Amino acid sequence: MAMDIQILQLVEGAKAAKGLTVVIDVFRAFSLSCYLFDRGAEKIIPVGELDNAYQLKKENPEYVLMGERNEKVMPGFDFGNSPTHILEQDFNGKIIIHTTSAGTQGLVNALQANEILTGSFVNAGAIVKYIRISDPEMVSLVCMGYSAKYPIEEDTYCAEYIKNELIGKQTDINQMIQNLRKGSGRRFFDDTRQSFAPSTDFELCTALNRFDFIIRADREEGLMVLRKFPV
């Protein structure tokens, strides 16, 4: 039986997602997650609401609090949502609280999914490999868009890339990245935004297949938790 692969959009898509579900946020949440695990993070706790994130940090001051609203770091956060800003940091054994406008909203709303992975270009090949091994009947690719408000190119491109790989169709990834540089990724080259969305984030988030692991969401002690798994 052929695998049923659907591409969905935004929170409504996350709520409708079934089967093996990949929640995609290329710029920047789930690219950042990969870099965090590469820098030694033990686990990431994705949180939808700011108040919940602050409360978790208050209860666990040793946790690292990071994320954004409207792309900017929030008061009291240890880091924003930029891969660039954590590249030289040591997160060995650290537990991360992560809340964002788009990606984490998709995770907490994918309530019908059998299994949830995070999605980005930097580990897309590992995601494809894992899906092939798992061979589910249904795959839902959920594109979280810009602040979960409207669909955006990079997430839809990533979903299309994953789907094309699964069905054996070629993707012109270089053209996709070129389009992103001129389109939705153009904001990373705005001089007024470099303090919170540096231009190097664009390169880091479009580095196809840089990592060979998946990130899976599971429930632990009432919380959703992300961990990396080699494929």
N, C-alpha and C positions, 0 to 999 in steps of 0.2 A: 504494500500500500504506500502510495506517495505521501511524503510529509506535507502537511497543510501549513503553509507559512503565511502569516498575515502581518501587515505593517499598520500599526495604530499610532494615534497622535494624542499627546497631552494627558492630563489626568483622567479624562473620559476614556482614553485608550487604555490606560493602566487599569482602570476599574473593569474594563471589558476583557482584559487579557486572560487567556486560558492556556493550559499546557505549560511547556517550558517557555518561560517569559524572560526576555532580555530588555531591561530598562536602559535606554540609551541617553547619555548626556556627554557629548564630546567636549564642548566648551563650557564648564571645565570639570564638573564634579567627578565623573567616573574615569576621566584621564588622571586627575589628581589622585584618586584612590589607588590606581596602579603605582604611581610614583611613591605614595606613602608606604605601600607594602614592600616596594623595592628598597625603601630606606629603613625597613625593619619593623614597621608597625605590626603589633600583634593582632589587633582587630579594630574595626571601625563600627561605631554605632550611628546609623543614619537616623536623623530626627526630623520630623516634619515641622513642628512648631518651635519658634524661637524660645518661648517660655520654658518648654520642656528641655531644650538644650541648656539654657542657663541653670535650670534646676539640677540637671545631671552634673554639671560642672561644680555647682555649689556642694552637692553631696559627695563628689569625687574630685577634689581639687587637683589631684595628680593626673587626671585625664587631660588630654590636649583638646581644646575647643577651637573648631575652625569652620569656615563657611562664608556665606554672603547673603545679602539681600540687595537687589539691584546691582549685583556684581561687586559691591563694596564690603570690606570687612566691617563687622559690627562691633560696637563698644564691648569691651571685656573679652573679646576673642583673642586667642593666641596667634592665629593666622587667618588669612582670608581664604580664597579659593584658588590661589595661583600655584601651579606646579613649580614655576620658577623660584618662588620664595621658599620652597621646602627642599630644593635639590641638594643643598649642602647640610641639611639638618639630620641629626641622628634620632630616629624614632624607634630604635631597637627596644622591643618589648612594650612599647607605648600603646595605650588605648585611646582612640580618637573619637570625639563627638563631632559629627559632621551634619550641618544643616544648610540647605541651599534652596534657591527659589524654584528649581526645576527637578533635578535628578532625584533628590531624596523624597520629593513629593510623589514621584512615580512609584518608588519602592513601597512606601507605606500605604499606597492605594491599590496595589496589585493583589487584591484579596482572593481572587479566584484562581490565581496561578498555582500550578502544581510545584513549580520550582522557579526561583528568581535568580538571574544573573545580572550584573551590571554590564553595560556595553559602551565601548569606545573604540576608536581606531587603533589605539596603542596595544590592545590585546585582542583585536578582532579575529586574528587567525586562530588563537587558542579557543575562542568562543565557537568558531566554526568546527574545529576539531572535536570539541566537547559535544556539540549537538550531533555530529555524525556518530560519535561513539554511543551516545544516549539513544539516538534514533526515536525521538518522540513522535507521536501522531500529529501533534499540534505544536507549532512554534509561534509565539507572539513577540514581535519586535516593536517595542513601544518607544516612540520618539518624543522626548519631553519638551522640545522647543525652547523658545526664549522665555525664561522666567515662568514656564508652563502656561504662557498666555497665548502664544501663536506658534505654529510650526516654523522650524528654521532649517536651513539647508544642511548644516553639518550632521544633524541627527538623522535626517532622512537619508542622506548619502550613506551614512554608516549602516543604516538598516538595509539599504539597497545593496551595499557591498556584501554584507553577511548573507542576504538572501541569494544574491548572484553566485557566491561561492558554494552555497548549499545545493543549488540547482545546476551548477556547472556552466554558468554564464560568465563571460569575461567582463571585467570592470576597468574602465580607464581611470585608475586612481589618481594619476598625475593631473588629469583634466579636472577631476573633482577638487583636488587641493588648489589648483590654479583658480577655479571658480570661487572657492571659499575665500581665497586671499583677496579677491576683488569684491566679494559679496559680504556675507555675514561675518567673516573673519577680519574684515577691514578695520573693525573697531579696535583691534589689538595694535594697530599702527597709528592710532590717534595720540598725539603728544600729551594731551590733557588727561589721558587715562593710564599712563605708564606706572603710576604708583600702585595701582590695584589690578591692572590687567596688562602687564608688560608684553611687548611684541614677541618675546621669546616663548610666551605661553602658546602662541599659534603654532610654532614649530614643534613644541613638546606634545601638543595635543593631536597633531597630524602625523606623528612618527609611527607609521603603520607597522603593526606587529613587533613593536619594541619589546614587549613582554610575552612570556610563554605560559602564563597562568590565567585562570579564570578567577572571578570574584563572585562568590555565591552568598546570597542572603538567607539566613536561617533565624529561627526564633530561639533565644536563650534567656531563660529566666524572665520571660515577659517582654523582652526587648528584641528588636530586629538587630542582627549583628552581621557584618560583612567579614568574610575571611577569604584568603587566597588559597587556591588549590592548583597544583601543577597539572598539566594535561599531557 
